């Protein structure tokens, strides 16, 4: 999503010469026809108001006010100028109000992994909408790093082995590898307690969760990968749910379907993933209330999300990721 670029070269040169503060003072005096009242409204001295009016008259080379006894009135030039100044100040005020509103509410552009969106984030979004009814999410899916300087994204969720340089990075969730299949297939073929048990199952293959992870150190591999290969983590889960075979997957993607009985956790073996889910954004975006609202909600959802059974006894992650097999999804 490319950031909209606006060519402001010529107007910028003109704006540099505009006596903007003097125009604001002019509107205040013209509305009240009193230097003293305008000074009270602007919280400055009458002398400061007079100086700004002189600055504007020198800039325009025309008088804007004339004195009528103790009162003042607009000259024809002042009468001509006033509507344009009011329109400009009104448009500026509206633009500033819209900016303040967009920081607090309105559209929030987020980038995340497609699989994480479909299986973890999407089922929880109604809770976010119920809590923040004025917050409108626009969600983009990608594995690529986000260039916040060239896009309109306010934040992103990526998998990584650590914080992203130059950005605010907050770890939301650790991840685990598990084995799943349909409940019917599990009843028929039984649990996978050791690598040899894999021979009973057709093995669904995924480029993101390779079977090499399940090679146990010191144990001879006596099973063979076979069956359909997928390059989409969600497609693997759908195939497993349909009874097509046993699938290695990430716990965050499968937990919801396991809870609903669509999938069965086929093995007590749980392997920690070397990557975790991080929320990343530029440091300055953390001042936006809508970003803070989303991040606070994500923290709550992540805190309430339980690890898989047996995760506390899983072996160290470093020993599970074969060299060259782990891709960093930032």
C-alpha positions as CSV (number, residue, x, y, z in Angstrom):
1,X,0.0,0.0,0.0
2,X,2.0,3.0,-1.2
3,X,2.0,6.2,0.7
4,X,0.3,9.0,-1.4
5,X,2.8,11.5,-2.6
6,X,1.7,15.1,-3.1
7,X,3.9,17.6,-5.0
8,X,3.9,20.7,-2.8
9,X,7.0,22.5,-4.2
10,X,5.4,25.7,-5.5
11,X,2.8,26.2,-2.7
12,X,5.6,25.7,-0.1
13,X,7.6,28.6,-1.4
14,X,4.5,30.9,-1.2
15,X,3.6,29.6,2.3
16,X,7.1,30.5,3.5
17,X,6.3,34.2,2.9
18,X,2.7,34.2,4.3
19,X,2.3,36.1,7.6
20,X,0.0,33.3,8.9
21,X,0.0,34.6,12.5
22,X,-0.9,38.0,11.4
23,X,-3.8,36.6,9.4
24,X,-5.2,34.9,12.5
25,X,-4.9,38.2,14.4
26,X,-6.6,40.1,11.6
27,X,-9.6,37.7,11.7
28,X,-9.9,38.2,15.5
29,X,-9.8,42.0,15.2
30,X,-12.2,42.0,12.2
31,X,-14.7,39.8,14.0
32,X,-14.7,42.0,17.2
33,X,-13.8,45.4,15.6
34,X,-11.7,45.9,18.7
35,X,-8.0,45.6,19.2
36,X,-8.4,45.1,23.0
37,X,-11.0,42.4,22.7
38,X,-9.0,40.6,20.1
39,X,-6.0,40.7,22.4
40,X,-8.0,39.2,25.3
41,X,-9.2,36.4,23.0
42,X,-5.7,35.6,21.8
43,X,-4.1,36.1,25.2
44,X,-1.7,38.7,24.0
45,X,-1.2,42.4,24.6
46,X,-3.0,45.1,22.5
47,X,0.4,46.3,21.4
48,X,1.2,42.8,20.0
49,X,-2.1,42.8,18.1
50,X,-1.3,46.2,16.6
51,X,2.2,45.0,15.5
52,X,0.7,42.0,13.7
53,X,-1.9,44.2,11.9
54,X,0.9,46.6,10.8
55,X,2.9,43.6,9.6
56,X,0.0,42.3,7.5
57,X,-0.7,45.8,6.1
58,X,2.9,46.2,5.2
59,X,2.8,42.8,3.5
60,X,-0.3,43.7,1.5
61,X,0.6,47.4,1.0
62,X,-3.0,48.4,1.8
63,X,-4.8,49.6,5.0
64,X,-7.2,47.1,6.5
65,X,-8.7,49.1,9.3
66,X,-9.6,52.8,9.8
67,X,-10.5,54.5,13.1
68,X,-13.9,56.0,13.5
69,X,-13.7,58.0,16.7
70,X,-12.9,55.5,19.4
71,X,-14.1,52.6,17.3
72,X,-12.5,50.9,14.3
73,X,-14.0,49.6,11.0
74,X,-12.8,47.6,8.1
75,X,-11.6,49.3,5.0
76,X,-12.9,48.0,1.6
77,X,-9.7,46.0,1.3
78,X,-10.3,44.5,4.8
79,X,-13.8,43.6,3.8
80,X,-12.5,41.9,0.7
81,X,-9.9,40.0,2.6
82,X,-12.0,38.7,5.6
83,X,-14.0,36.0,3.9
84,X,-10.9,34.3,2.3
85,X,-9.1,34.4,5.7
86,X,-12.1,32.9,7.4
87,X,-12.4,30.1,4.8
88,X,-8.7,29.3,5.1
89,X,-8.7,29.2,8.9
90,X,-11.8,27.1,8.9
91,X,-10.3,24.6,6.4
92,X,-7.1,24.5,8.5
93,X,-9.1,23.9,11.7
94,X,-11.0,21.1,10.0
95,X,-7.8,19.5,8.8
96,X,-6.3,19.6,12.2
97,X,-9.4,18.1,13.8
98,X,-9.5,15.3,11.2
99,X,-5.8,14.6,12.0
100,X,-6.6,14.4,15.8
101,X,-9.5,12.2,15.1
102,X,-7.5,9.9,12.9
103,X,-5.0,9.4,15.7
104,X,-7.7,8.3,18.1
105,X,-10.1,6.5,15.9
106,X,-10.7,5.8,12.2
107,X,-8.9,3.4,10.0
108,X,-6.0,1.4,11.5
109,X,-3.8,-0.2,8.8
110,X,-2.2,-3.4,10.0
111,X,-0.1,-6.0,8.2
112,X,0.1,-9.6,9.4
113,X,0.8,-13.2,8.2
114,X,-2.1,-14.7,6.3
115,X,-2.2,-17.9,8.3
116,X,-2.0,-16.1,11.6
117,X,-4.9,-13.8,10.5
118,X,-7.1,-16.7,9.4
119,X,-6.6,-19.1,12.3
120,X,-5.7,-16.9,15.4
121,X,-6.6,-13.2,14.8
122,X,-9.8,-13.4,12.9
123,X,-11.8,-15.5,15.4
124,X,-10.9,-12.9,18.1
125,X,-11.6,-9.7,16.2
126,X,-15.3,-9.5,17.3
127,X,-14.1,-8.9,20.8
128,X,-11.9,-6.0,19.6
129,X,-14.8,-4.5,17.6
130,X,-17.2,-4.8,20.6
131,X,-14.6,-3.0,22.8
132,X,-13.6,-0.3,20.3
133,X,-16.7,0.4,18.1
134,X,-15.0,3.4,16.5
135,X,-11.9,1.5,15.4
136,X,-11.9,0.4,11.8
137,X,-9.2,-2.1,10.9
138,X,-7.7,-2.5,7.4
139,X,-5.7,-5.7,7.4
140,X,-3.1,-6.6,4.8
141,X,-1.3,-10.0,4.7
142,X,2.3,-10.5,3.8
143,X,5.5,-12.1,4.9
144,X,7.7,-9.3,3.7
145,X,9.2,-6.7,6.1
146,X,7.1,-3.5,6.3
147,X,8.7,-0.3,5.1
148,X,6.8,2.1,7.3
149,X,8.4,5.1,5.6
150,X,6.8,4.2,2.3
151,X,3.5,2.7,3.4
152,X,0.4,3.7,5.4
153,X,0.7,0.8,7.9
154,X,0.5,1.7,11.5
155,X,1.8,-1.7,12.7
156,X,2.6,-5.2,11.7
157,X,2.7,-8.7,13.2
158,X,5.6,-10.9,12.1
159,X,7.4,-14.0,13.1
160,X,11.0,-13.4,14.0
161,X,13.8,-14.7,16.2
162,X,14.2,-11.4,17.9
163,X,13.3,-7.7,17.8
164,X,13.4,-5.8,14.5
165,X,16.2,-3.2,14.3
166,X,15.0,0.4,14.3
167,X,11.4,-0.4,15.3
168,X,9.4,-0.8,18.4
169,X,9.2,-4.6,18.8
170,X,7.1,-6.4,21.4
171,X,6.9,-10.2,21.6
172,X,3.2,-11.3,21.7
173,X,3.4,-15.1,21.6
174,X,5.9,-17.9,21.6
175,X,5.2,-20.6,19.0
176,X,5.3,-24.5,19.1
177,X,5.2,-27.2,16.5
178,X,2.6,-30.0,17.0
179,X,1.2,-32.9,15.0
180,X,-2.6,-32.9,14.1
181,X,-5.0,-35.0,12.1
182,X,-8.8,-35.6,11.9
183,X,-10.4,-37.1,15.0
184,X,-11.5,-40.1,12.9
185,X,-8.0,-40.8,11.6
186,X,-6.6,-40.5,15.1
187,X,-9.1,-43.1,16.4
188,X,-8.2,-45.4,13.6
189,X,-4.4,-45.1,13.6
190,X,-3.6,-44.1,17.2
191,X,-1.3,-41.6,18.8
192,X,2.2,-40.8,17.6
193,X,4.5,-41.4,20.6
194,X,7.8,-41.9,18.8
195,X,9.1,-41.4,15.3
196,X,8.4,-45.0,14.2
197,X,4.7,-44.3,14.7
198,X,4.8,-41.9,11.7
199,X,4.9,-45.0,9.4
200,X,1.2,-45.6,10.1
201,X,0.1,-42.2,8.8
202,X,0.0,-40.6,5.4
203,X,2.1,-37.5,6.0
204,X,0.9,-34.1,4.7
205,X,3.9,-32.0,3.9
206,X,4.4,-28.2,4.4
207,X,7.2,-26.0,3.4
208,X,6.8,-23.9,6.6
209,X,6.6,-26.8,9.0
210,X,9.0,-29.5,7.5
211,X,9.1,-33.1,8.8
212,X,12.8,-32.8,9.3
213,X,12.0,-31.1,12.6
214,X,10.7,-34.4,13.9
215,X,14.0,-36.2,13.3
216,X,15.1,-37.1,16.8
217,X,18.8,-36.9,17.6
218,X,20.3,-40.4,17.9
219,X,17.2,-42.1,16.5
220,X,17.4,-43.8,13.2
221,X,14.8,-42.5,10.8
222,X,12.7,-45.4,9.7
223,X,9.8,-43.5,8.2
224,X,9.3,-41.9,4.8
225,X,7.7,-38.7,3.8
226,X,4.9,-39.2,1.4
227,X,1.6,-37.6,0.5
228,X,0.6,-34.2,-0.8
229,X,2.9,-31.2,-0.3
230,X,1.5,-27.7,0.4
231,X,3.1,-24.2,0.6
232,X,0.2,-22.8,2.6
233,X,-0.1,-23.5,6.3
234,X,-3.8,-23.2,6.4
235,X,-4.3,-25.5,3.4
236,X,-2.4,-28.2,5.3
237,X,-4.8,-27.9,8.2
238,X,-7.8,-28.1,6.0
239,X,-6.4,-31.3,4.4
240,X,-5.8,-32.7,7.8
241,X,-9.3,-31.8,9.0
242,X,-10.6,-33.7,5.9
243,X,-8.8,-36.8,7.0
244,X,-6.1,-36.8,4.3
245,X,-3.2,-37.4,6.7
246,X,-1.1,-36.2,9.6
247,X,0.2,-32.7,9.5
248,X,2.9,-30.8,11.3
249,X,1.7,-27.3,12.1
250,X,2.1,-24.4,14.4
251,X,0.1,-24.4,17.7
252,X,-1.3,-20.9,17.2
253,X,-2.9,-22.1,13.9
254,X,-4.3,-25.4,15.2
255,X,-5.4,-24.6,18.7
256,X,-8.8,-23.3,17.8
257,X,-9.7,-26.3,15.6
258,X,-8.5,-28.7,18.3
259,X,-10.7,-27.0,20.9
260,X,-13.7,-27.2,18.5
261,X,-13.1,-30.9,17.8
262,X,-12.3,-30.4,14.1
263,X,-8.7,-31.6,14.7
264,X,-7.0,-34.0,17.1
265,X,-3.7,-33.4,18.7
266,X,-2.1,-36.6,17.5
267,X,1.1,-36.7,19.5
268,X,2.4,-35.6,23.0
269,X,5.6,-34.5,21.3
270,X,5.8,-30.7,21.2
271,X,8.7,-28.8,19.6
272,X,9.3,-25.1,20.4
273,X,9.6,-22.9,17.3
274,X,12.7,-20.7,17.2
275,X,10.6,-17.8,16.0
276,X,7.9,-15.8,18.0
277,X,5.2,-13.4,17.0
278,X,6.1,-9.8,17.4
279,X,4.1,-6.6,17.0
280,X,6.3,-4.0,15.3
281,X,5.8,-0.3,14.5
282,X,7.8,2.9,14.5
283,X,8.4,4.2,18.0
284,X,6.5,7.5,17.2
285,X,3.3,5.5,16.3
286,X,3.0,4.4,19.9
287,X,1.6,7.8,20.8
288,X,-1.5,7.1,18.7
289,X,-4.4,6.1,20.9
290,X,-5.7,3.7,18.3
291,X,-2.4,1.9,18.1
292,X,-2.3,1.7,21.9
293,X,-5.8,0.3,21.9
294,X,-4.9,-2.5,19.5
295,X,-1.7,-3.3,21.2
296,X,-3.3,-3.5,24.6
297,X,-6.0,-5.8,23.2
298,X,-3.3,-8.0,21.5
299,X,-1.5,-8.3,24.8
300,X,-4.7,-9.4,26.6
301,X,-5.5,-12.0,23.9
302,X,-1.9,-13.3,23.9
303,X,-1.9,-13.6,27.7
304,X,-5.1,-15.6,27.7
305,X,-3.8,-18.0,25.0
306,X,-2.6,-21.3,26.5
307,X,0.5,-23.1,25.4
308,X,0.0,-26.7,24.1
309,X,0.0,-29.6,26.5
310,X,3.5,-30.8,27.2
311,X,5.1,-27.5,26.2
312,X,6.9,-27.1,29.5
313,X,8.7,-30.3,28.9
314,X,9.7,-29.7,25.3
315,X,13.4,-29.8,24.3
316,X,15.2,-26.6,23.6
317,X,14.3,-24.7,20.4
318,X,17.9,-24.4,19.2
319,X,18.2,-28.2,18.8
320,X,15.1,-28.4,16.7
321,X,15.7,-26.1,13.8
322,X,17.9,-27.7,11.1
323,X,20.5,-25.4,9.5
324,X,19.1,-23.5,6.6
325,X,15.5,-24.5,7.3
326,X,14.2,-21.7,9.4
327,X,13.0,-18.7,7.5
328,X,12.7,-15.4,9.4
329,X,9.2,-13.9,8.8
330,X,9.5,-10.3,9.9
